[in-house]
Amino acid sequence: MLASDQKLDPEKLSRTSKKMLEVREMVLSEWEKKVRARLKAANVLRHPVFIDTIPVFYDNIVEAVTPNYPRKNAVRDTTLAHQHGRERARLTNYDPATIIMEYQIFRWTLLQILEQNDIALSIEELHAINDSIDTAVRESVAAFTLVIEGLREQFIAALTHDLRNPVATATMAAELILNSNAAGEIRSVAAKILDSQNRIEAMIQNLLDTMTFQRGERLHLDLSYFDIFSLIKDVRERSFGKEDGERLQILGNPMNGRWDRNAMKRLVENLVSNALKYGSPDTPIRIKIDEVHERLILSVHNEGDPIPPEEQEIIFLVFQRASLAQKGKKKGWGIGLPFVRAVAESHGGSIGVDSSAERGTTFLLDIPTDARPFQPTAVSAKQR
């Protein structure tokens, strides 16, 4: 399944849900055909951009149709619809009316295919589908409008908060060196200074990249052909200690694509660091790789306290931290997740979150397997 909560056992689904899974590709294919025939703005879109997050949305509906499943609505407790609206704003010539019509065609197509395949719906199942689509329409249009309005964030908070700890550590270490004559102690303290400097450098680079993105520019990407599965394994071995590394479970198979290797490495490090920081101790962190419709779906899942629905979009805005971080001892979410969004959207995709007490928290990266067509020099005005 491609659902945003990373559920791995479809056997828990109802009979109707399982039948809906069987006709997923039929629905998506027919929906694309009808939208392209009806909406001019859709005709210029390449397939990976057109299909966007809809396969995940479809499987979330499948979950919502199952009685007693911990999902009553395909987009509630997730940013899935926000992702769709943001991508339509950044990569298409859509307007709000076009987004609404796109979802309406999806509804008509879904119900038509279900009827043609003798998949009867109860009143409750039909309500779950309609509620999911109606909610997705509202949230997608709202996110689309926010992007078009060009809201910009202030960056001064990063310099006063995120850089404070490593600067203080480096200063304290330098004072210890001044007061120490022991060579071994000096080497140990110097290592702390170097580590703090590296952390500062990484934060500044994230800040600069995020500032670039917030000005309305995409990040400059150095695209190369590599295996994302291998990169994730390398991050687990090199970027995290033995104890944390043992908690990381990587699911999926080798998958090659054209992305910026360094940017993707930093993106994975940020997502895994957040999962380790905010996830329940002693529970595994799952990193899952899927390939569908020429898109990479990379998800990072952790168990623990959920992110409140009203804060699930805020955490991707610069310097807006979730209350979980603001009120607790664990600080962060200042520029890490906005940087992750910058990387995702610069690759022609999106990043979102699915979070609830029952399902845990899953961050979902959804980008084309080949980012070359979506770079500024390669994208025409109609395809932006």
Secondary structure, DSSP 8 states (H G I E B T S, - for coil): ---TT----GGGS-HHHHHHHHTHHHHHHHHHHHHHHH-HHHHT--HHHHHTTHHHHHHHHHHHHSTT-S-SSSSTTB-HHHHHHHHHHHHS---HHHHHHHHHHHHHHHHHHHHHTT----HHHHHHHHHHHHHHHHHHHHHHHHHHHT-----HHHHHTTTHHHHHHHHHHHHHHHT---HHHHHHHHHHHHHHHHHHHHHHHHHHHHHHHHTT------EEEEEHHHHHHHHHHHHS-HHHHHHEEEES---EEEEEHHHHHHHHHHHHHHHHHHS-TTS-EEEEEEEETTEEEEEEEE-SS---GGGTTGGGSTT---HHHHHSS----SSHHHHHHHHHHHTT-EEEEEEETTTEEEEEEEEESB-GGGSTTT--GGG-
